[in-house]
Amino acid sequence: MKLLTLMAAMVAATFVHAAVAADMPEFTLVIKNHVYQPSELTIPAGTKVKLHITNEDATPEEFESTDFNRESVVLPNHSIVVFIGPLRAGTYGFFGDFHRETAQGRLIVE
Amino acid sequence: MPAVALLVFREVLEAALIISIICAATRGVPGRAARVLGGIGLGVAGALLVALGADFIANLASGAGQDIFNAAVLLLAVLMIGWHVIWMSSHGRELAQHMTSVGSAVKQGSRSLNLLLTVVALAVLREGSEVVLFLFGLSASGINAVQMAGGIGIGIIGGATLGFGLYIGLLGIPINHFFTVTNIMLVLLAAGLASTAAGYLVQSDLLPAMGSQIWDTSRLLSDDSALGKTLGVLIGYKSAPAGIQLAFYLTTVALLTAGMRWQQKRAMPASRSVSAPRESAPRHPQH
């Protein structure tokens, strides 16, 4: 019973929340030659943003950040969307888990 | 080669820690080794299938397919672990007592073991599919096969050794507390998996974050460090969890604890009225 109430609340919250998500700032990252372009991305603090990540390489990559807790595979010639934040101001690292030597980037939140 | 070894090591470590907790929790159940190995085999096969179908999964649910898939795999594992610990809460003591004999609890134990075998398979599938995708990419970029095999070997041996170390450590727990400890570990493991599942649903905006950084200890202990990763599996440690992840974690702990209490209460009078007369039947005839 408790579980049902909780699940109902979660479903309700998801709908309310989808309605508010209309005008969200959007950003794009491109992976090429196992490097993020741009390697530094600035986003506003305290705001949820929609991040498009396109992999132009012929090999899969995993967009990952342990600083802001995101992890998603981007297949070759595919695009994914990852929602980030709202985050507090600061600098956060992200990387490509499959090519850590080169695929490094910084997210600047201000 | 170091890059291959490190990536394989990280993924194998996570799966190996989960498997070692499950091996400890099923101590004394006959047919366990074969089933755990079977679970690993199924998981590897599943990982290959998932990697091959990655394109299909990625395009599902207008791009959220990958996150939904990951969350579903994790929540399925949570369900199986939950089922097992609730069942164990009434039979753990019998299992400890009948460890050497073949009691009814042990037979029932093997039924619950099938659930945990599925958890082994799911853990291997999840971590393994990432490794397979990574290796697909590597082989496409023309890496030396010997270097690749060497990296994979070192990674697997490293991860498996740490997992085995945890298992050996757990075996040192006195037998009368043993299943209490492994049950607590399973509850924390399940709670951590549930919070990771919530994280996937937040990143594709299917769940509200309810506060995206409840705390931030990434400078003290990063999720990416070996210790952070280990604690991530063992107790569900996250350096910067979202509010909803915390909610999933606490809800899992609360539901499983309540389920275990309920099952203990339900089983106690029943096991007395059923097993006591049977054992004492010769001395105290009922009718």
Interface residues (C-beta under 8 A of the other chain):
Chain A: K2 L3 L6 M10 A13 T14 H17 A18 A21 K48 K50 A58 T59 P60 E61 E62 T66 D67 F68 N69 R70 E71 S72 V73 L75 P76 H78 S79 I80 V81 V82 F83 I84 G85 P86 L87 R88 D97 F98 H99 R100 E101
Chain B: A3 L6 L7 A54 D55 A58 G63 Q66 D67 E130 L133 F134 F136 G137 L138 A140 S141 G199 V202 Q203 S204 D205 L206 L207 P208 A209 S212 Q213 D216 S218 S222 D223 D224 G228 K238 S239 A240 P241 A242 T251 L255
